[in-house]
Amino acid sequence: MGTPRGESDDQLRLRFQVELEFVQCLANPNYLNFLAQREHLKEPSFINYLRYLLYWKEPEYARFLKYPMALTFLDLLQYPQFRKELMNNKCAKFIDDQQILHWQHYIRKRSKLVPGPGGAGSGGTSSSSATNATTTNAAGTATNSEGPMNNRDNNGPPPSSQQLQQPSSTMTQQQTTTTSSTSNTK
C-alpha cells in the first residue's frame, strides 16, 4: 500500500521510528548543546526540519513519547535566541539542573497525590504498604517490590543518580510515616 509520498509501509514505519527517537533526544539539554556547538542549529534545512517535527505535538503522535519534555524543547528550538544560547555550556548545564529538579519535585508530589497499590489513600493497611517499601540491594541500587525505582510511570524521567543513592532507611521512614498518618485519619 503506497502513500502520496510513494513510501512503503516499511519505509513509513522506519521514518516514524527515526523521527520519534530524534524528538526524544531533544529532551536532553546536553545533546542540544552538542548540536548547537557543531552549528547544526544555524543550518536553514535543520531549522526547517525542526519546524516540520512540530506535528509530534498532536495527541495522536505525542502519546508515543516517553519524555514529553522533548516537546517543550522542540517549541523552544523554534526561537533563534534559544538556539544561540544553547552554544553556551553553562546554559545547557542550567537547563539540565532545572530539569532534574523538576523531575524530583514531580516524583515527590505525584507519590503524595497518587499513591501506589496498598499505599495511603487506597484503603491499604500499614502491613500491606510494607511490601512496597524501598530497600537497597547488594549493588546499592534503590529498589521496591516492583523493581528498580518503578515508582514512576512510563512517561517520567529515568531515575537520577541522586535518587538511586538515597538511603533506604530514610525512604522507608517516610513511607511508614505517611501510611500511619493517613490510616489514623480514616
Number of C-alpha atoms within 10 A of each C-alpha: 6 9 9 5 7 10 13 12 12 9 11 15 12 12 13 13 12 12 14 18 13 13 23 20 16 21 22 19 22 18 14 20 23 17 17 19 16 10 13 15 24 15 10 10 11 12 18 11 11 17 14 10 17 14 12 19 17 9 9 9 12 16 12 13 18 18 19 19 18 22 20 12 19 20 15 13 20 16 11 12 10 15 21 16 14 24 19 13 16 12 16 20 15 12 16 16 13 12 17 17 11 13 17 17 12 15 17 13 11 15 16 14 11 12 13 17 14 18 27 24 17 11 13 15 16 19 12 14 17 16 14 19 19 24 19 17 12 7 6 13 18 22 19 18 14 11 10 16 16 14 21 16 11 11 13 15 20 16 18 11 9 9 13 16 12 14 15 20 13 12 15 16 13 12 21 19 13 15 22 13 12 16 16 7 6 7
